[in-house]
Amino acid sequence: MAPLMETPPVDFKLILCEAAHADPVGTLHMLGAGWSITGTPTGPQALALLIKVPWDRANERLPLAVELLSEDGHPVVLSGPDGAPTPVRAEAVLEVGRPVGVAKGSPLDASFAINFGSLPLTAGRYQWKAEIAGDQQSESFTVRPTP
């Protein structure tokens, strides 16, 4: 019996920025990209994801989730709109089709942007963790203490 083929990983980069927008043709527009230190409450922030979907995973529904973790690895929980404790998290489903004329085996480009408002975080180290179909990336940042 032949061994099962491994599912090719989804390669992606996670970038912290002040604002981001993914347009319908796949271009990702970022403002204030690359920061790693902020004050509290934070300014608006966004996560920009530059994604390469393997050819073999075209037209597959790929779950996407981002979550904010504290320095000890626990989910950050803030008051939601109704006052209830709510984890700082977002979920979506990504599906990329194969464009006409693209050579077989080519990775397929996709982009995704998630914008968050100001967050009332205490001083410390935090980490955004992103997962697409089981493949993970993370990006850390520091919240300065208020002088």
C-alpha positions as CSV (number, residue, x, y, z in Angstrom):
1,M,0.0,0.0,0.0
2,A,1.4,3.4,-0.9
3,P,1.9,5.9,1.9
4,L,-0.6,8.7,2.3
5,M,0.5,12.0,0.7
6,E,1.0,14.8,3.1
7,T,-1.3,17.8,2.7
8,P,0.9,20.7,1.4
9,P,1.1,23.5,4.0
10,V,-0.3,26.9,3.5
11,D,2.6,29.4,3.5
12,F,1.8,32.8,4.9
13,K,3.3,35.9,6.5
14,L,1.6,37.8,9.3
15,I,2.3,41.6,9.5
16,L,1.2,44.0,12.3
17,C,0.1,47.3,11.0
18,E,-2.2,50.3,11.9
19,A,-4.7,49.6,9.1
20,A,-5.0,47.1,6.2
21,H,-7.3,46.4,3.3
22,A,-7.3,43.4,0.9
23,D,-8.8,44.4,-2.4
24,P,-10.8,42.0,-4.7
25,V,-7.8,41.4,-7.0
26,G,-5.6,40.2,-4.1
27,T,-3.5,43.3,-3.5
28,L,-2.9,44.0,0.2
29,H,-2.7,47.7,1.2
30,M,-1.1,48.4,4.6
31,L,-0.7,51.6,6.6
32,G,1.9,51.8,9.4
33,A,3.2,48.3,8.9
34,G,5.9,46.7,11.0
35,W,5.4,48.1,14.4
36,S,6.1,46.2,17.6
37,I,5.8,48.7,20.5
38,T,2.7,50.6,21.4
39,G,1.0,52.4,24.3
40,T,-2.2,51.8,26.1
41,P,-4.9,52.0,25.1
42,T,-3.5,50.8,21.8
43,G,-4.3,52.7,18.6
44,P,-6.3,50.9,16.0
45,Q,-4.4,47.9,14.7
46,A,-4.7,45.4,11.9
47,L,-3.3,42.1,10.9
48,A,-2.2,41.7,7.2
49,L,-1.8,38.2,5.9
50,L,0.1,37.5,2.7
51,I,-0.9,33.9,1.8
52,K,0.5,31.3,-0.7
53,V,-2.0,28.5,-1.1
54,P,-0.6,25.3,-2.6
55,W,-1.9,24.4,-6.1
56,D,-3.3,21.1,-4.7
57,R,-5.4,23.0,-2.1
58,A,-7.2,25.3,-4.6
59,N,-11.0,25.4,-4.2
60,E,-10.6,24.0,-0.7
61,R,-12.3,25.8,2.2
62,L,-9.5,26.7,4.6
63,P,-10.4,27.8,8.1
64,L,-8.6,31.0,9.2
65,A,-8.4,32.2,12.8
66,V,-6.5,34.9,14.6
67,E,-6.3,35.2,18.4
68,L,-4.5,37.6,20.8
69,L,-2.6,35.9,23.5
70,S,-1.0,37.3,26.7
71,E,2.7,36.8,27.5
72,D,1.8,33.6,29.4
73,G,0.0,32.2,26.3
74,H,-3.6,32.6,27.5
75,P,-6.3,34.2,25.3
76,V,-6.8,37.9,26.0
77,V,-10.3,38.5,27.2
78,L,-11.9,42.0,27.1
79,S,-15.5,43.2,27.7
80,G,-17.6,42.8,24.5
81,P,-20.3,45.2,23.2
82,D,-22.8,43.7,25.6
83,G,-20.3,43.8,28.6
84,A,-19.7,40.1,28.6
85,P,-16.1,38.8,28.6
86,T,-15.1,38.1,25.1
87,P,-11.8,36.7,23.7
88,V,-10.0,39.0,21.2
89,R,-10.4,36.6,18.2
90,A,-11.6,36.5,14.6
91,E,-12.5,33.6,12.4
92,A,-13.1,33.3,8.6
93,V,-13.0,30.8,5.8
94,L,-10.6,31.3,2.9
95,E,-11.1,29.7,-0.5
96,V,-8.8,30.3,-3.5
97,G,-9.6,29.3,-7.0
98,R,-7.2,28.5,-9.8
99,P,-7.0,31.4,-12.2
100,V,-7.1,30.6,-15.9
101,G,-3.6,30.3,-17.5
102,V,-1.6,29.8,-14.3
103,A,1.0,27.0,-14.7
104,K,0.2,23.8,-12.9
105,G,1.9,23.6,-9.5
106,S,2.1,27.4,-9.0
107,P,1.3,28.7,-5.5
108,L,-1.9,30.7,-5.5
109,D,-1.7,34.2,-4.0
110,A,-4.3,35.4,-1.5
111,S,-4.4,38.2,0.9
112,F,-6.5,38.9,4.0
113,A,-6.8,41.8,6.3
114,I,-8.4,42.0,9.8
115,N,-8.8,45.4,11.4
116,F,-9.3,45.9,15.2
117,G,-10.1,49.1,17.0
118,S,-8.2,50.4,20.0
119,L,-7.7,47.8,22.7
120,P,-7.4,48.6,26.5
121,L,-4.4,46.3,27.1
122,T,-2.3,46.5,30.3
123,A,1.5,46.9,29.9
124,G,3.3,43.7,28.9
125,R,4.1,41.4,26.0
126,Y,1.4,40.1,23.6
127,Q,1.3,37.8,20.6
128,W,-1.1,37.6,17.7
129,K,-1.4,34.0,16.6
130,A,-2.8,33.2,13.2
131,E,-3.8,29.8,11.9
132,I,-4.8,28.8,8.4
133,A,-5.9,25.1,8.0
134,G,-3.6,24.0,10.8
135,D,-0.5,26.0,9.7
136,Q,0.5,28.7,12.2
137,Q,2.4,32.0,12.3
138,S,2.7,34.5,15.2
139,E,3.9,38.1,15.7
140,S,4.6,39.6,19.1
141,F,4.4,43.2,20.4
142,T,4.9,45.1,23.6
143,V,2.5,47.5,25.3
144,R,4.5,50.2,27.2
145,P,3.5,51.1,30.7
146,T,1.8,54.5,31.0
147,P,4.3,57.1,32.3
